[in-house]
Amino acid sequence: MRLATTLKYWSLGAATASLICAGAAWAQPPAATQQTAMKSWNLVGVNAQLQQKLDAQTAHRGEIIKARLDGSVKTADGMRLDRGTELWGKVDRVQASSNGGPSTLSLMFTKAQLKDGRTVPVKVTIIGAYPADEARLAVSGNQTMPPAPRHVNSKERIDQEAGMIGHVSLHSAVQSQESATFRDDRGNLKLAPGTFLQVGIASLSGTSRQG
């Protein structure tokens, strides 16, 4: 499915500052990610689709996850990732809901499997999440997902409020080792197969990373 035109880009720019969640806990990256602070990442944007269902009630740490690129992209160091390239990663942290309380699921994509079968290490930050079909997008009051940005600032932090994909919110930061954390304050969160993930990506061949 080819989705075009524009929604709001969930970034930390002046135009989207109102999207920042009120919870101060999300304003700071986890302690484990502070070691990556002050790195300059040259991320380029591309859309991808989640390849399996994820459920906070049944997911486990270390579970393999995959997303397939919905378009072709060239990283800052010149590596071409064709449409259909698979991003591989894992569930890094998971907290199931207890008595209807919140649940969280943190994902970390770390490599790309090219169409020729080779795998390369990558840095991936999820900058947006959208329903798998246009009908579900319309329910949220939108028509299409936005085009992927050409560049993602290395200081970017994203707080996508609940509503785009049900009661699930998304929180990420380029400086974090994790790709994103999803949260549902009303129970166990679920991400359907085909969920669109807009990502910033860089290869780790040495020239995409500075600092």
C-alpha positions in Angstrom: 0.0 0.0 0.0 1.4 3.4 -1.0 0.4 6.2 1.4 1.2 9.8 0.5 0.5 13.4 1.4 0.8 14.7 4.9 -0.2 14.3 8.5 1.7 16.0 11.3 5.3 14.9 11.7 5.8 14.0 15.4 9.1 15.9 16.1 10.4 18.2 18.7 10.4 21.2 16.5 8.6 24.4 17.5 5.5 23.5 15.5 5.1 20.2 17.3 6.1 21.1 20.9 2.5 20.7 22.0 2.8 17.0 21.3 5.1 16.4 24.3 3.5 14.3 26.9 2.9 15.8 30.3 4.8 13.0 32.1 8.2 14.2 33.0 9.5 10.6 33.0 9.4 10.6 29.2 11.4 13.9 29.0 14.6 12.1 29.9 16.1 9.0 28.2 16.6 5.9 30.3 19.8 5.9 32.3 21.3 3.1 30.1 21.0 5.3 27.0 22.8 8.3 28.5 26.1 6.7 27.4 25.2 7.5 23.8 24.7 11.3 24.5 26.5 13.8 22.4 26.7 11.5 19.4 25.9 13.0 16.0 23.8 10.6 14.0 23.0 11.2 10.3 19.7 9.5 10.1 17.5 9.5 6.9 13.8 8.8 7.0 11.9 5.9 5.4 8.6 4.0 6.0 8.5 0.4 7.1 5.8 -2.1 8.1 5.9 -4.3 11.2 5.9 -8.0 10.2 4.3 -9.6 13.2 1.8 -9.0 16.0 3.2 -7.7 19.2 1.3 -8.0 22.5 2.7 -6.8 25.8 0.9 -9.7 27.5 2.7 -12.4 25.6 5.9 -10.7 24.3 9.2 -11.5 26.0 12.5 -9.8 26.2 14.8 -11.0 23.4 11.9 -11.9 21.1 12.9 -11.4 17.5 11.1 -8.6 15.6 11.1 -7.7 11.9 9.9 -4.7 9.8 10.1 -4.4 6.0 11.0 -1.2 4.3 8.1 0.2 2.3 10.4 2.3 0.1 14.0 2.6 -1.0 16.5 4.8 0.8 20.2 5.7 0.7 21.9 6.2 4.0 24.2 9.2 4.7 27.3 7.1 3.9 25.9 6.0 0.6 24.5 2.5 1.4 21.3 1.8 -0.6 18.5 0.0 1.2 16.0 -1.2 -1.3 12.3 -1.5 -0.8 11.6 -4.9 0.8 14.8 -4.8 2.9 14.1 -6.3 6.3 15.0 -4.6 9.6 15.8 -7.1 12.3 15.7 -6.5 16.0 14.4 -7.6 19.4 12.0 -6.8 22.2 14.4 -5.0 24.6 12.0 -4.4 27.5 8.4 -5.4 28.2 6.0 -4.7 31.1 2.6 -6.3 30.9 -0.4 -4.7 32.4 -1.4 -5.5 35.9 -5.1 -5.1 36.9 -5.8 -2.9 33.9 -2.7 -0.7 34.6 -0.2 0.6 32.0 1.9 -1.6 29.8 5.1 -0.8 27.9 7.1 -2.4 25.1 10.5 -1.2 24.0 11.9 -2.3 20.6 15.5 -2.2 19.3 16.3 -2.7 15.6 19.9 -3.4 15.0 20.5 -4.8 11.5 19.2 -4.8 8.0 19.0 -7.9 5.8 19.6 -6.8 2.2 17.8 -8.4 -0.7 20.9 -10.4 -1.6 20.9 -12.0 1.9 23.7 -10.0 3.5 23.1 -8.3 6.8 24.5 -4.9 7.9 24.4 -3.2 11.3 22.1 -0.2 11.5 21.0 2.5 13.9 17.2 2.8 13.9 14.9 5.3 15.6 11.2 5.0 15.2 9.7 8.5 14.7 6.1 7.6 14.1 3.6 4.7 14.1 0.4 4.5 12.0 -2.4 2.0 11.4 -1.9 -0.6 8.7 -4.8 0.6 6.5 -6.4 3.8 5.4 -9.7 3.0 6.9 -8.2 2.8 10.4 -6.4 6.1 9.7 -9.7 7.7 8.9 -11.1 6.6 12.3 -8.3 8.7 13.9 -9.4 11.7 11.9 -6.6 11.6 9.3 -6.4 10.5 5.7 -2.8 9.4 5.2 0.5 9.1 7.0 3.1 11.8 6.3 6.0 11.2 3.9 9.2 10.2 5.7 11.6 13.1 6.4 14.8 13.3 4.4 16.8 13.9 7.6 16.3 13.3 11.3 18.0 15.6 13.7 20.4 13.8 16.1 18.8 15.6 19.0 15.3 14.6 18.1 12.9 13.3 20.7 9.5 12.1 19.7 6.4 11.8 21.8 3.4 10.6 19.7 0.3 10.8 21.9 -2.2 8.0 22.0 -5.0 8.2 19.4 -3.1 7.4 16.2 -2.9 3.6 17.0 -5.7 3.2 19.6 -4.6 4.0 23.1 -0.9 3.4 22.4 1.6 6.2 22.6 5.1 6.2 21.2 8.3 7.7 22.8 11.7 7.7 21.3 15.0 9.7 21.1 17.7 9.5 18.5 20.3 9.4 21.3 18.7 6.3 22.9 20.0 2.9 22.1 16.4 1.6 21.8 14.4 2.3 18.7 11.2 3.3 20.6 9.0 2.6 23.6 5.3 2.0 23.2 2.9 2.5 26.1 -0.8 1.9 26.7 -2.2 3.3 29.9 -5.4 1.3 29.7 -4.1 -2.3 29.6 -1.9 -4.6 27.5 -0.8 -2.8 24.3 -1.1 -4.5 20.9 0.6 -3.7 17.6 -1.0 -5.3 14.6 1.0 -6.9 11.7 1.4 -4.3 9.0 1.5 -1.4 11.4 3.5 1.4 9.7 6.6 2.5 11.4 8.3 5.7 10.2 11.9 5.4 11.0 15.2 7.3 10.9 18.0 5.0 9.9 21.8 5.0 9.5 24.3 2.3 8.6 27.0 1.6 11.1 29.8 1.2 8.6 31.7 4.0 10.2 30.9 7.1 8.2 27.3 7.6 9.3 28.3 8.0 12.9 30.4 10.8 14.3 31.3 12.0 17.8 
